[in-house]
Amino acid sequence: MLTVLPRFNETYVDFRLKPSELPNSEGFVHQHSVWHSEGDKLYEQGRYQESIACYERALANKSDEYLAWNKLGLAQAELQQQQQAISSFDQAIEINPDIFVAWYNKGNLLQELGQYKDAVANYDKALECQPDQYEDWVWHNRGLSLWDLGLLEETVESYNQAVNANPNNFRSWANRGKVLSQMGHHQEALVSYEQAIASYEKAIILCPDSSHTWNNRGADLYSLGRYQEALNSFDRAVALETDKASYWTNRGNALRQLNQLENALASYSTALSIDPNYSQAQHWHDFLLESLEQENRATIETQLNEHEQTSEQAKRSAFHQALLASGLVTQIKFPPRNPQPKRRLISVSGQPISEVIIEERR
C-alpha cells in the first residue's frame, strides 16, 4: 500500500497572509504577522521547534487566528507531539469549523496513529467544507483509512471520487488498481493501472527529477507484467536517489522477473547495504543466493559428468586406434545406440554363442 501523503501545509498555497490584508503596520496584528511569517520560514527549513515558538508568540498576540493554530499543529506533528498537534487542530476547528485543512490534517494524524474510523470522520468533515482545491487528496487519504479498515468497496468509491476530482492523480489511480486487484476485479484493475501510467507520464514531464514518481511508475508497470519497462523506471529512480533501499529492492524484483538473477542479487545486496534490516530485500537476497548456489552445484556436476564421459570416450577411441594400427583388426563395429532386442542363441556343439559377431580377425 502507498504511504499517506505528506500533510498539506496551506502556508505555501492559499492561506499565506498578504501585507495588503493587514489593516495597519503597528499593534498586535503587526506583531502577530511578524511571528507568523517567521514561523513559516523556520517550518520550511525544517526547524520545527523554533517554528513552534514563533507560532506560540503569534498566538499570544492574536489567539483567535485559526491559521496559526493549524500551523502550530503541523510543526508539533513533525516532532511526533501527536496529542499537542491534535489539540492545536481542534483549536483551529473551534475558531473556524469551515477550515477544511484543519480537519484534513487532523485526519492524517489520526490515520498515522491507527485511529482509522476517526480519521474517516475527519476527512468527511473536511469534504463537508467543500474545498475548492486538493479535494482529491482528501478522498485519497480517506481511501487509505477505509482500506486499512478492510472496507474495500468503500475504498474503491473513495478513489473513484479522487480521480473524478483530479483525473491526473496517479497515486489514486494506482491505489484504486491495487484494491480492485485485491477484490479479484483484475480487468478493472488493469484499466486503473493504465490510467495511472498515463498520469505518471504527465507528472514526469512536469517533474522529471522526481525519484518517487519514477519508482511508482515502475511499480505499476510491474503490476502489469511489463518488467523491462518497470526496470527502466526503477533505474531512473535509483539514479536520482541512490540511498533508498526500497528502490533497489524493486529494481531487484524486476531483474528477477527478467531472469537476470546475478544482477538481481546485486540489487538486493545494495538495498541491504543501505538498510540491513530491510526484510523484503533480505528474503529475496537469501532466496536467490540459495537458488544460484544450487544451480552452480548442478552445473558443476553436469560439467564433471561430461568431462568423465569425454575422458572415457577418449580412452576407448585411443584403444581402438591402437588395435587398428597393430593390424589385429581391420574394422571396428560399434553396437547401435538404440538397444536391440535380445537375440536368440544358437547351440553349436553344445556351447551357446551369439549370432552377432563383434570383431573379425584377419
Legacy VTK file of the C-alpha trace (Angstrom):
# vtk DataFile Version 3.0
C-alpha trace
ASCII
DATASET POLYDATA
POINTS 362 float
0.000 0.000 0.000
1.257 3.508 -0.719
2.062 5.578 2.322
-0.075 8.503 3.467
0.813 11.588 1.511
2.514 14.472 3.305
0.211 16.794 5.166
-0.978 19.677 3.079
0.585 22.813 4.517
-1.540 25.757 3.494
1.300 28.185 4.287
2.701 27.770 0.812
-0.540 27.749 -1.175
-3.654 29.782 -0.413
-3.547 30.759 3.218
-0.448 32.958 3.461
-1.310 36.354 4.865
-0.553 39.189 2.459
0.692 42.608 3.564
-2.230 44.232 1.763
-4.609 42.338 4.024
-3.130 43.849 7.195
-5.145 46.837 8.468
-2.109 48.694 9.813
1.602 48.284 10.481
1.517 48.575 14.245
-0.008 46.909 17.259
-0.963 43.302 17.929
-1.914 42.491 14.337
1.509 43.564 13.102
3.288 41.586 15.819
1.151 38.556 15.025
2.055 38.791 11.333
5.800 39.075 12.042
5.918 35.997 14.287
3.587 34.111 11.965
5.796 34.780 8.933
8.964 33.897 10.853
7.346 30.624 11.920
6.570 29.837 8.273
10.215 30.361 7.263
11.530 28.189 10.059
8.992 25.452 9.285
10.077 25.442 5.657
13.702 24.990 6.795
12.733 22.024 8.980
13.446 23.936 12.201
10.189 22.822 13.763
10.904 23.546 17.430
11.832 27.136 16.590
8.762 27.488 14.372
6.587 26.315 17.266
7.989 29.110 19.443
7.160 31.653 16.724
3.597 30.424 16.242
3.071 30.483 20.002
4.284 34.106 20.082
1.912 34.915 17.214
-0.992 33.323 19.104
-0.079 35.216 22.272
-0.794 38.382 20.290
-3.864 37.053 18.464
-5.251 33.870 19.985
-8.189 33.521 17.564
-6.013 33.095 14.468
-7.020 29.648 13.211
-4.247 29.566 10.586
-1.578 29.894 13.260
-3.205 27.111 15.322
-3.228 24.879 12.251
0.429 25.575 11.504
1.355 25.043 15.132
-0.302 21.615 14.871
1.719 20.794 11.747
5.007 21.666 13.436
4.081 19.688 16.562
3.167 16.671 14.431
6.578 16.822 12.725
8.165 16.449 16.178
5.863 13.496 16.993
3.952 15.581 19.535
0.708 13.971 18.421
-1.608 14.907 21.274
-0.456 18.526 21.251
-0.950 18.614 17.480
-4.488 17.240 17.751
-5.284 19.894 20.380
-3.945 22.615 18.061
-6.034 21.362 15.137
-9.070 21.266 17.444
-8.418 24.900 18.405
-8.318 25.873 14.716
-11.577 23.974 14.100
-13.280 25.563 17.115
-12.441 29.035 15.833
-13.395 28.246 12.224
-15.232 24.941 11.638
-15.187 25.603 7.891
-11.404 25.351 7.523
-11.018 22.085 5.642
-7.230 21.836 6.084
-7.530 21.556 9.876
-9.994 18.655 9.526
-7.772 17.156 6.836
-4.535 17.477 8.823
-6.196 16.066 11.929
-7.472 13.157 9.833
-3.930 12.473 8.553
-2.572 12.428 12.090
-5.316 10.073 13.293
-4.594 7.837 10.306
-0.924 7.657 11.285
-1.971 6.785 14.842
-4.081 3.886 13.545
-7.396 5.517 14.511
-8.882 4.850 11.105
-12.584 5.355 11.883
-11.893 8.734 13.472
-9.677 9.621 10.532
-12.507 8.877 8.081
-14.882 11.018 10.160
-12.444 13.946 9.965
-11.970 13.529 6.211
-15.755 13.570 5.861
-15.880 16.851 7.804
-13.189 18.241 5.505
-15.303 17.306 2.484
-18.359 18.968 4.030
-16.367 22.210 3.869
-16.440 21.794 0.067
-12.754 22.556 -0.583
-12.187 24.200 -3.933
-8.719 22.651 -4.213
-6.998 19.486 -3.066
-10.317 17.692 -2.777
-8.716 14.690 -4.471
-6.169 14.333 -1.659
-8.918 14.310 0.949
-10.676 11.494 -0.935
-7.328 9.735 -1.464
-6.346 9.664 2.212
-9.898 8.794 3.173
-9.477 5.775 0.896
-6.293 4.782 2.727
-8.114 4.704 6.073
-11.022 2.717 4.633
-8.506 0.310 3.101
-6.890 -0.190 6.496
-10.361 -0.924 7.896
-10.819 -3.622 5.240
-13.785 -1.819 3.656
-12.719 -2.445 0.082
-15.867 -1.384 -1.776
-15.966 1.907 0.136
-12.245 2.306 -0.583
-12.789 1.974 -4.331
-15.614 4.517 -4.177
-13.334 6.958 -2.357
-10.693 6.567 -5.074
-13.389 6.975 -7.729
-14.190 10.335 -6.176
-10.495 11.220 -6.023
-9.890 10.606 -9.738
-13.146 12.346 -10.624
-11.898 15.403 -8.754
-8.473 15.162 -10.412
-8.039 12.719 -13.326
-4.262 13.269 -13.191
-3.870 11.989 -9.622
-1.722 8.957 -10.458
-1.465 7.848 -6.841
-5.225 7.487 -6.610
-5.404 5.601 -9.913
-2.639 3.283 -8.704
-4.241 2.592 -5.323
-7.598 2.057 -6.992
-5.964 -0.612 -9.170
-4.399 -2.339 -6.167
-7.709 -2.502 -4.292
-9.598 -3.789 -7.341
-6.933 -6.460 -7.813
-7.285 -7.428 -4.159
-11.034 -7.796 -4.735
-10.422 -10.054 -7.730
-11.566 -7.460 -10.297
-8.425 -7.884 -12.350
-9.661 -6.423 -15.636
-10.825 -3.221 -13.946
-7.547 -3.141 -12.055
-5.575 -3.244 -15.320
-7.573 -0.299 -16.666
-6.829 1.633 -13.490
-3.112 0.859 -13.743
-3.087 2.019 -17.358
-4.681 5.297 -16.261
-2.038 5.599 -13.568
0.723 5.095 -16.148
-0.770 7.808 -18.370
-0.910 10.153 -15.387
2.691 9.321 -14.463
3.802 10.397 -17.922
2.259 13.831 -17.351
3.790 14.072 -13.883
7.235 13.153 -15.215
7.023 15.872 -17.866
6.268 18.392 -15.112
8.873 16.998 -12.706
11.354 14.701 -14.471
13.668 14.525 -11.440
11.124 13.052 -9.046
12.532 9.690 -7.934
9.241 8.929 -6.167
7.298 9.306 -9.418
9.720 7.083 -11.360
9.548 4.439 -8.641
5.743 4.441 -8.553
5.596 4.315 -12.340
7.851 1.257 -12.189
5.676 -0.360 -9.526
2.573 -0.090 -11.672
4.331 -1.300 -14.811
5.499 -4.255 -12.718
1.868 -4.918 -11.717
1.008 -5.009 -15.416
3.754 -7.579 -16.061
5.772 -5.091 -18.150
9.013 -5.919 -16.379
11.538 -4.373 -18.776
9.713 -1.032 -18.703
9.440 -1.331 -14.938
13.204 -1.916 -14.726
13.839 1.198 -16.823
11.763 3.236 -14.378
13.487 1.753 -11.324
16.857 2.517 -12.937
15.826 6.184 -13.153
14.612 6.136 -9.550
17.887 4.764 -8.131
19.917 7.128 -10.305
18.038 10.083 -8.807
18.076 8.786 -5.217
20.747 6.205 -4.597
20.135 5.619 -0.877
16.585 4.220 -0.979
16.570 0.530 -0.083
13.017 0.111 -1.408
14.019 1.381 -4.871
16.935 -1.051 -5.109
14.673 -3.880 -3.955
12.090 -3.019 -6.596
14.854 -2.983 -9.194
15.955 -6.424 -7.983
12.406 -7.735 -8.301
12.163 -6.581 -11.917
15.548 -8.138 -12.751
14.452 -11.375 -11.096
11.330 -11.496 -13.262
13.566 -10.953 -16.305
15.697 -13.904 -15.112
18.766 -11.684 -14.682
19.462 -13.359 -11.372
23.052 -12.230 -10.736
22.097 -8.588 -11.342
19.022 -9.014 -9.153
21.191 -10.384 -6.341
23.484 -7.369 -6.665
20.485 -5.020 -6.339
19.259 -6.786 -3.207
22.783 -6.591 -1.780
22.840 -2.834 -2.408
19.475 -2.469 -0.651
20.820 -4.354 2.367
23.964 -2.227 2.460
21.655 0.793 2.821
19.281 -0.825 5.313
20.468 -4.168 6.757
17.036 -4.703 8.331
15.014 -4.336 5.129
13.142 -7.638 5.288
11.932 -7.869 1.684
15.438 -7.377 0.317
16.792 -9.919 2.812
14.186 -12.511 1.824
14.853 -12.311 -1.912
18.613 -11.985 -1.417
18.722 -15.232 0.567
16.327 -16.977 -1.818
18.355 -16.037 -4.901
21.662 -16.835 -3.251
20.479 -20.344 -2.414
18.987 -20.798 -5.897
22.184 -19.698 -7.600
24.291 -21.958 -5.376
22.076 -24.930 -6.245
22.233 -24.014 -9.922
26.012 -23.698 -9.753
26.323 -27.042 -7.997
24.147 -28.675 -10.661
26.206 -27.020 -13.405
29.476 -28.223 -11.863
28.147 -31.766 -11.503
26.992 -31.735 -15.129
30.369 -30.477 -16.281
32.167 -33.179 -14.256
29.940 -35.895 -15.726
30.523 -34.591 -19.227
34.280 -34.496 -18.549
34.258 -38.085 -17.288
32.252 -39.259 -20.287
34.573 -37.418 -22.647
37.638 -38.922 -20.951
36.180 -42.431 -21.158
35.322 -41.961 -24.818
38.829 -40.637 -25.494
40.413 -43.658 -23.800
38.195 -46.063 -25.773
38.935 -44.256 -29.010
42.699 -44.444 -28.361
42.441 -48.176 -27.630
40.541 -48.775 -30.856
43.081 -46.784 -32.837
45.882 -48.870 -31.311
44.125 -52.077 -32.310
43.730 -50.879 -35.867
47.337 -49.754 -36.004
48.563 -53.111 -34.714
46.881 -54.943 -37.565
44.996 -57.211 -35.188
41.693 -55.974 -36.631
40.746 -54.323 -39.874
37.468 -52.785 -38.746
35.763 -51.954 -35.503
31.994 -52.108 -35.419
30.036 -50.382 -32.676
26.708 -51.582 -31.363
23.738 -49.449 -32.372
22.800 -46.685 -29.929
19.258 -47.889 -29.604
19.006 -51.027 -27.505
18.452 -54.116 -29.670
16.055 -56.917 -28.804
17.709 -59.892 -27.202
18.903 -62.295 -29.892
18.075 -65.994 -29.937
21.120 -68.164 -29.099
22.076 -71.000 -31.424
23.522 -74.112 -29.911
26.686 -75.391 -31.668
28.447 -78.453 -30.304
26.567 -77.881 -27.119
28.168 -74.405 -26.497
25.903 -71.340 -26.760
27.338 -68.469 -28.844
25.801 -65.224 -30.002
24.962 -64.893 -33.661
26.140 -61.293 -33.536
29.840 -61.011 -34.455
31.506 -58.044 -32.741
35.014 -58.259 -34.167
36.563 -60.311 -37.017
40.205 -61.451 -37.107
42.155 -61.229 -40.334
LINES 1 363
362 0 1 2 3 4 5 6 7 8 9 10 11 12 13 14 15 16 17 18 19 20 21 22 23 24 25 26 27 28 29 30 31 32 33 34 35 36 37 38 39 40 41 42 43 44 45 46 47 48 49 50 51 52 53 54 55 56 57 58 59 60 61 62 63 64 65 66 67 68 69 70 71 72 73 74 75 76 77 78 79 80 81 82 83 84 85 86 87 88 89 90 91 92 93 94 95 96 97 98 99 100 101 102 103 104 105 106 107 108 109 110 111 112 113 114 115 116 117 118 119 120 121 122 123 124 125 126 127 128 129 130 131 132 133 134 135 136 137 138 139 140 141 142 143 144 145 146 147 148 149 150 151 152 153 154 155 156 157 158 159 160 161 162 163 164 165 166 167 168 169 170 171 172 173 174 175 176 177 178 179 180 181 182 183 184 185 186 187 188 189 190 191 192 193 194 195 196 197 198 199 200 201 202 203 204 205 206 207 208 209 210 211 212 213 214 215 216 217 218 219 220 221 222 223 224 225 226 227 228 229 230 231 232 233 234 235 236 237 238 239 240 241 242 243 244 245 246 247 248 249 250 251 252 253 254 255 256 257 258 259 260 261 262 263 264 265 266 267 268 269 270 271 272 273 274 275 276 277 278 279 280 281 282 283 284 285 286 287 288 289 290 291 292 293 294 295 296 297 298 299 300 301 302 303 304 305 306 307 308 309 310 311 312 313 314 315 316 317 318 319 320 321 322 323 324 325 326 327 328 329 330 331 332 333 334 335 336 337 338 339 340 341 342 343 344 345 346 347 348 349 350 351 352 353 354 355 356 357 358 359 360 361
